[in-house]
Each structure stands twice: as structure tokens, then as C-alpha cells.
Amino acid sequence: MRHNRRIAGSIPVLFALLALLGAPPAIASRKEAPGHTAGTPAKADFQAFLARLWADAQKQGIARRTFDLAFSGVSPDPSIVALTKKQSEFVKPIWSYLDSAISATRLERGRAMAERYAAELAAIERKYGVDRRIVLGIWGMETNFGSFTGDKDVIRSLATLAFVRYRDDFFRDELLVALRMLEEGHVERRAMRGSWAGAMGQTQFMPSSFMKYAVDFDGDGAKDVWGTIPDALASTANYLAGHGWQRGQPWGLEVRLPAGFDLASANGFADFARWSSAGLAGATGALPRAGQAMLYLPAGIRGPALLVTENYRVIKKYNSSDAYALAVAHLGDRIMGGGGFAADWPRGDKRLSMAEVKEIQRHLVRMGLPVGKIDGRIGEISRESVRKAQIRHGLPADGYPTLALLARLRQKP
Ligand code: CA
């Protein structure tokens, strides 16, 4: 089954490559593309890039033999360059993201895996203190429980991204760590496979995460995040523990707000006991007795309300998107028998374009409110500023940007 999936996975890449080259096979088969056309940089530049990389690799104690083996026959991958230029016009609504992330087939596979690896997951919970729901949620979100771990050559992927300086030096640093992995013999050159962005194995570890957090849980001497499920899942738990996961604390839960609840007063973290005395109640169960949480309304006041703990923020260390973190948390809950959200999502709402979200962010900046980067994405900083703008404009302070808010911001300076 995996073999078939790998072949299937390579077809879109092939099409992307052909589309990029946009030319008859004669050009595709030429040894060297002329100049910098179609995002395919010149070969000489790549050799110069490798020469500079070698200087740094050598300083870090990488052997020439390792370096040569790593880059033998490697050239930049134009299909990866194309992927870095892909931009979405719309922010995908969180409910659409959750719908596709938590499909019936994924839930079914997740439940089967939870049962199959129940003993290992229990041992991992004991050792690292991380709830199996979250480990399962990440495994499901990253590779559909090992269905697609990526068949790209990680050295080539990282070298391409480093060469075009995508995200500055991030991928160059990862490439140097990948060389360290080869130098120390953690993985064989040809087995170093992963995503187009260089993420590897069952739960998609970047090289730096591998070096810091990968563990040999089954005790066979190898940290095998590709093919040994207990190693991969324990490494994931170790990553979360290393980023501050608090044992015994949930990621959060859905709550019901009392009628007439003053959203403007609900800023930041507070004890669950305080939320309880403010009239908030769990949507399906009681609020935890201990710990702190903050109110988060992922789709505003007309969607589900959540109290999220610091552990929710730890999930975001894996991937900083709120949609991702919520999908991980909810997928884990659902695998372990939880139900869907009690409140409906505002599915009929017109969605904002990236440009409109950016415009809202520019208005916030104009009002002296921080947004981080004007990038069309609402993270924690922008959300708090949206709340402040909503309070100033007499709108419900749910931190959720809407066209109504944009209209107000356009009217009033
Ligand atoms: Ca092992």
C-alpha cells in the first residue's frame, strides 16, 4: 500500500516540474538550464553555494567524504522552487480546515492505530507525561498515521530551499544539521527521505528537531523516526515535553459562555476557577479544577468558544497555525471517543480575502495596535489588537476579524 502511495505521490511533482519547465522534452533533458529562467538557477551558482556551504560544514566537523556523498548528483529541484511561490488568495475558514483534517477515514485509521499501539502510547505517556491524544493528533495531521511520510530526497530539498534563500538562513541551518545526521550515522544517505520542506518520518521532524528530540524508544540502537512507530511517537512526545508540555493538563476544552458575558473583560490567562465563577461551563463536561486557560473564539462569538491552556500553545511549537493546533487537539479527542463541537460554526459567513485581512492589520497599525507582521494571518498578537479595535468601535470583542469590522475601520479614523 505504501509503495502505491509513493508512486501516486510522485505524479503531481512530475507534473509541477513539467509545468514549470513549460517546454518540450528537449529542454527538460538538457544538462543545464540557460540562466535563471523559470526559477531554475544556473548550475555554476549552485556549485558556488556548495563551496560556501562546505566551508561552514568543515568548521562544524563534517568530513569531506560525508559532504561529497550527500551532494553527489544533487541539483536544485525546480518543483520545490515553484512550491515556495504558491500563495493562497483566501484564508481557509477554520471549519473547512477541520472538516478535511478530521475526516471519517482519518478518524477510523486513527482509532485503529490507537488500539494497535495502545501499550506503546501508555508507556510514552508515563515517560514523557504527554497525553496520547496529542501524539496521535500530530501523527494523524502530519502523515495520516504514516500513510504519506514524503518521498523527496531531504538533502536535495533543503539544498534547494537554502540555495534560493527561502526564509533566509532557516533551511541552510537545517541542511547543516542534516549533514550532521549523516556524519553521525543516524540514517543512510538514500534513506533520508521526507517532505519538500525537509520534514522527515512519521511525524515530520526537521533535522534540528531530530537532533534535539529524537529518541530510540524500542531500544534497538537507532532513532528511527521513519519506520519504527514507537521511536517516532516517543520522539514527538519528547519534543512536546521539551517545549513545556505540562503533565495532567488538557489542551483545553469547549465551553459555553453565560448570557450577556462581557467579552471585553476576558483577556489573557486566568485560573479555571475564575472562569467558572464568571459563569463559563464546559460544553460537554466540567471545567478542570486546577490550572489556567485563556478564552479563544476561533470563529468569533457565533462559533464555538474554547478555553485553551499553555499546552495548546505547546502544540503550536510544532506548527504555529491555530487551525493546525486545534485540528491536532480535536482529532486526538475524537480518536479517543470525544464528540464534535457542541456549537455550530458560522459556515454561511463570507470569508475574508488575504488582502482584506492585511487591510485590517494596516488599520490596526494605524491605530497604534501591534500586529506582528502584516501577513494576512491573525495570530495571537493580531487577535488581541482586533479585540481592542472592536472595543473601541463598540463591537463584540471576540478577536475575530470580519467584514463588519473592516467596514467600521474604513469609516472611522
Ligand atoms: Ca529504535
Boltz pocket constraint, residues with backbone or C-beta under 6 A from the ligand:
constraints:
  - pocket:
      binder: B
      contacts: [[A, 215], [A, 216], [A, 217], [A, 218], [A, 219], [A, 220], [A, 221], [A, 222], [A, 223], [A, 224], [A, 228], [A, 231]]
      max_distance: 6.0
